[in-house]
Amino acid sequence: MTDMRTSVGGLRQWVLAHPVMAFPLVYLGWAYLFWLPVLFSSSSVWSLPNLCWFLAGGASPLIAGLGLAALTGGKAQLLDLGRRLVDWRRIPGKWWLLIIVFWLAFDVAMAGLAVLLGVTDAPLDVHWSLVANPGMLLFLLLLSFVFPAVEEVGLRGYYLDALQQRLGLTAAGLINGMVWAVWHAPFVWFTGYYAHTTFDPALSWWLPMIVAHTLLIVHVYNGTQRSILAVLIFHGMMNFTGEWLRISPDMYPFMLSGNVLLAVLLIALWQHE
């Protein structure tokens, strides 16, 4: 028993001393361990047993976040994560408005700009029929919000906090975003993952866009008293709005430029705070 306590104590000290490395080791290691069979399979990710492997690996943000929180902060840190996940009162009214409408306003504005600049004459194909198709609507809502619910607890609630306690705001956001991007990379090779959506990402623009999105999420997180609920909804609205508007594939490299511009403006704002 003494040896076990010594080992746990040593592990705890290592995690506290290496916050940049500890979370990605668990987060990415757990995910890729279970996703390897899916990557080497020619069957759909939604078929058995691939779905089981995919979901097991997809739980890695929650497992890494809760596991490391329990190891480094015990019950108090786990309770803090829980409170920040459900306490809607942490989110001021103006932030609720931003969280709900930002992605709709941003995507529509980028679509209008794309038409003006001649990028495409059909930037959107709004999925109005979702209203009359509850089954598809439910699927898209689940796909849009369930994964953010799993991801944000660990990735932002635990890891972003650990980074921000030791690094500058910009560095913490960029590292958080790059780790998140690496986690998402295999999705483009999962057979059939995007079969029921209009999204067809290419790593060349998708990975840097994930990093840019992270900086926006960091801004929401810090502006809402580190609310996990706020970034969960913000993340989910990003997913759902894009799929409801059905953004043209021609738009995504152009969308990257808008996201990067916003991220650069945020970094400039943070430097002057």
LINJOSUL-V984688 format. One record per pair of residues at least 24 apart in sequence whose C-alpha atoms are under 8 Angstrom apart, sorted by sequence separation. I is the first residue (numbers start at 1). J is the second residue. D is the distance in Angstrom with one decimal. If there is no record, write none. Layout:
i->I j->J d->D
i->I j->J d->D
This chain:
i->33 j->57 d->7.2
i->31 j->56 d->7.5
i->32 j->57 d->6.7
i->155 j->180 d->7.7
i->182 j->207 d->7.7
i->31 j->57 d->3.9
i->181 j->207 d->5.3
i->30 j->57 d->6.1
i->31 j->58 d->6.1
i->181 j->208 d->7.7
i->31 j->59 d->7.5
i->31 j->60 d->5.5
i->178 j->207 d->7.9
i->181 j->210 d->5.8
i->30 j->60 d->5.8
i->180 j->210 d->7.3
i->181 j->211 d->6.7
i->180 j->211 d->7.6
i->28 j->60 d->7.3
i->178 j->210 d->7.7
i->27 j->60 d->5.1
i->177 j->210 d->6.4
i->178 j->211 d->5.8
i->26 j->60 d->7.4
i->27 j->61 d->5.6
i->177 j->211 d->4.2
i->176 j->211 d->7.9
i->177 j->212 d->7.4
i->27 j->63 d->7.6
i->177 j->213 d->7.7
i->27 j->64 d->5.3
i->174 j->211 d->6.4
i->177 j->214 d->5.1
i->26 j->64 d->5.6
i->176 j->214 d->7.2
i->177 j->215 d->7.4
i->174 j->214 d->7.5
i->23 j->64 d->6.3
i->173 j->214 d->6.5
i->174 j->215 d->7.1
i->23 j->65 d->7.5
i->173 j->215 d->5.5
i->199 j->243 d->7.3
i->23 j->68 d->7.5
i->170 j->215 d->7.9
i->173 j->218 d->6.4
i->198 j->243 d->6.6
i->197 j->243 d->6.8
i->213 j->259 d->6.9
i->216 j->262 d->7.8
i->199 j->246 d->7.9
i->205 j->252 d->7.4
i->209 j->256 d->5.6
i->212 j->259 d->5.8
i->216 j->263 d->6.6
i->219 j->266 d->7.8
i->198 j->246 d->6.2
i->205 j->253 d->5.9
i->208 j->256 d->7.6
i->212 j->260 d->5.6
i->215 j->263 d->5.9
i->198 j->247 d->7.7
i->200 j->249 d->7.0
i->199 j->249 d->7.4
i->206 j->256 d->7.9
i->209 j->259 d->6.7
i->212 j->262 d->7.9
i->213 j->263 d->7.7
i->216 j->266 d->7.7
i->205 j->256 d->6.6
i->209 j->260 d->7.2
i->212 j->263 d->5.5
i->215 j->266 d->7.5
i->15 j->68 d->7.9
i->16 j->72 d->6.9
i->15 j->72 d->7.5
i->12 j->71 d->6.0
i->12 j->72 d->5.7
i->156 j->218 d->8.0
i->8 j->71 d->8.0
i->156 j->221 d->8.0
i->85 j->153 d->7.4
i->157 j->226 d->7.4
i->157 j->227 d->7.8
i->157 j->228 d->5.9
i->81 j->153 d->7.1
i->156 j->228 d->7.2
i->84 j->157 d->8.0
i->153 j->228 d->6.3
i->81 j->157 d->6.4
i->152 j->228 d->6.4
i->81 j->158 d->7.7
i->152 j->231 d->6.9
i->152 j->232 d->6.0
i->149 j->232 d->5.8
i->148 j->232 d->5.4
i->148 j->233 d->7.9
i->66 j->153 d->7.9
i->145 j->232 d->7.4
i->148 j->235 d->6.2
i->62 j->150 d->5.5
i->65 j->153 d->6.5
i->66 j->154 d->6.7
i->145 j->233 d->7.3
i->148 j->236 d->6.1
i->58 j->147 d->8.0
i->61 j->150 d->6.3
i->62 j->151 d->6.4
i->65 j->154 d->3.7
i->69 j->158 d->6.7
i->61 j->151 d->5.1
i->64 j->154 d->6.3
i->65 j->155 d->6.9
i->145 j->235 d->7.6
i->59 j->150 d->6.7
i->61 j->152 d->7.6
i->62 j->153 d->6.2
i->63 j->154 d->7.6
i->145 j->236 d->4.6
i->61 j->153 d->7.2
i->62 j->154 d->5.2
i->65 j->157 d->7.6
i->66 j->158 d->7.9
i->144 j->236 d->5.0
i->145 j->237 d->7.8
i->61 j->154 d->4.9
i->65 j->158 d->5.5
i->144 j->237 d->7.3
i->61 j->155 d->6.1
i->65 j->159 d->7.1
i->144 j->238 d->8.0
i->145 j->239 d->7.7
i->144 j->239 d->5.0
i->145 j->240 d->8.0
i->144 j->240 d->5.3
i->170 j->267 d->6.4
i->141 j->240 d->6.6
i->140 j->240 d->6.8
i->170 j->270 d->7.7
i->169 j->270 d->7.5
i->140 j->243 d->7.8
i->130 j->244 d->7.9
i->127 j->243 d->7.9
i->128 j->244 d->7.7
i->127 j->244 d->5.2
i->126 j->244 d->6.0
i->127 j->245 d->6.0
i->126 j->245 d->4.3
i->127 j->246 d->6.5
i->125 j->245 d->6.0
i->126 j->246 d->5.7
i->99 j->220 d->7.9
i->124 j->245 d->5.9
i->125 j->246 d->5.2
i->124 j->246 d->5.6
i->125 j->247 d->6.6
i->124 j->247 d->4.7
i->125 j->248 d->7.3
i->123 j->247 d->5.9
i->124 j->248 d->5.7
i->95 j->220 d->7.7
i->123 j->248 d->5.1
i->122 j->248 d->7.1
i->123 j->250 d->7.5
i->95 j->223 d->7.7
i->123 j->251 d->6.3
i->95 j->224 d->7.1
i->120 j->250 d->7.0
i->99 j->230 d->7.2
i->119 j->250 d->7.7
i->120 j->251 d->7.4
i->92 j->224 d->6.8
i->119 j->251 d->7.5
i->91 j->224 d->4.9
i->100 j->233 d->7.7
i->90 j->224 d->6.0
i->91 j->225 d->7.3
i->96 j->230 d->7.8
i->99 j->233 d->6.9
i->100 j->234 d->6.9
i->103 j->237 d->6.8
i->90 j->225 d->6.1
i->99 j->234 d->5.0
i->103 j->238 d->5.6
i->107 j->242 d->7.5
i->119 j->254 d->7.8
i->23 j->159 d->6.5
i->91 j->227 d->7.1
i->90 j->227 d->6.5
i->100 j->237 d->6.8
i->104 j->241 d->6.1
i->114 j->251 d->7.6
i->99 j->237 d->7.7
i->103 j->241 d->6.5
i->91 j->230 d->6.8
i->103 j->242 d->7.9
i->19 j->159 d->7.8
i->87 j->227 d->7.8
i->111 j->251 d->7.7
i->114 j->254 d->7.6
i->88 j->229 d->7.0
i->20 j->162 d->7.8
i->84 j->226 d->7.1
i->85 j->227 d->6.6
i->86 j->228 d->7.9
i->87 j->229 d->7.3
i->88 j->230 d->7.8
i->19 j->162 d->6.1
i->20 j->163 d->6.5
i->84 j->227 d->5.1
i->85 j->228 d->4.8
i->86 j->229 d->6.1
i->19 j->163 d->6.6
i->84 j->228 d->5.4
i->85 j->229 d->4.7
i->45 j->190 d->5.9
i->84 j->229 d->6.6
i->110 j->255 d->6.8
i->44 j->190 d->7.3
i->45 j->191 d->5.6
i->46 j->192 d->7.3
i->39 j->186 d->7.4
i->44 j->191 d->4.8
i->45 j->192 d->6.0
i->46 j->193 d->7.2
i->81 j->228 d->7.8
i->43 j->191 d->6.4
i->44 j->192 d->5.0
i->45 j->193 d->6.0
i->110 j->258 d->7.3
i->42 j->191 d->6.6
i->44 j->193 d->7.2
i->39 j->189 d->6.5
i->41 j->191 d->7.9
i->39 j->190 d->5.9
i->31 j->183 d->7.6
i->38 j->190 d->6.6
i->28 j->182 d->7.9
i->24 j->179 d->6.7
i->28 j->183 d->6.1
